[in-house]
Amino acid sequence: MKLSLSTIFYTTALATLSFSAALCAQQHTMPMLKGNETVWLLTAKQQLVQVNAQAPQTVLKQQSLKGINTGEQIVGIDYRVAYGVLFALSDQGQLYTVNTTSGQATAVGNKLPAGTLKSAQFGFDFNPAADRIRVVNALGQNLRLHPETGALAATDPDLAYAAVDSHAGKEPNIVAAAYTYDQQDAKVTSNYAIDIGAGNLVTQGTLAGVTPSISPNTGQLFTVGQLGIPDLQQVSFDISDINNIGLVALTTDSQPSTMLYQIDLASGQTHLIGQLIDGSAIVGMAIEP
């Protein structure tokens, strides 16, 4: 079916109005940390470090990654929640599963063809409804990977702000992504991301339940709100499968040590929890299910 530009604009506008109403309807009070949010961090030195979100400076466990192909660097980690398995992606496009007890990584299938991944900061997160891995980056790439084979499941349109969004026409700089979880319906999820250029929390596609629905696969971005933290540099982001608690690890121009924040998914506002471990650079973060 061929749609006119006016029809596309009208549909997107309706979705944006519904999206804005959905945001307003959400309670703008962040859910409280339960105290048992266990977080795995991936440092720039390729160390896996476990902390509790309420005591982010205290190292609970630490492992060196093993089994990574020579010359590769892991650039993102996330849990396949339904299976309780940690996955990792290398800068060369090789998918791995990771044993968090030993630090041993096991390759999943073959690496992606050379040149598939452009060099940039990456967002890497499981879509729990589709059981596919979303890979996005600062250069606008928008990919899906198959967790059983490591193969490219789809190359989706590049990331761009929706025509009716307040940032329409501005080039996004998306470096982190995370999906929500619905305990009552495993097929319901919303895809959030962070634009470090604008300093904003966004959704990729519309929120779950918004009509008309716009899929994350379209690459369309909708602004939620500002984090309130200027000059973002390195950012990692995840959402817990219980209570949908959003956590962000980040550095800024003026704060090179990595700090842990809780983020309000309804507004984008952040609350500082504290420094992560010794402030080392973090390139990936995953909340343990």
Beta strands, then each sheet from edge to edge (+ up, - down):
strand 1: 38-43
strand 2: 47-52
strand 3: 61-64
strand 4: 74-80
strand 5: 85-90
strand 6: 95-98
strand 7: 105-108
strand 8: 122-127
strand 9: 132-137
strand 10: 142-145
strand 11: 152-155
strand 12: 160-161
strand 13: 174-179
strand 14: 191-195
strand 15: 200-204
strand 16: 220-226
strand 17: 232-239
strand 18: 246-252
strand 19: 259-263
strand 20: 270-275
strand 21: 282-287
sheet 1: 3+ 2- 1+ 21-
sheet 2: 4+ 5- 6+ 7-
sheet 3: 8+ 9- 10+ 11-
sheet 4: 12+ 16+ 15- 14+ 13-
sheet 5: 17+ 18- 19+ 20-
end
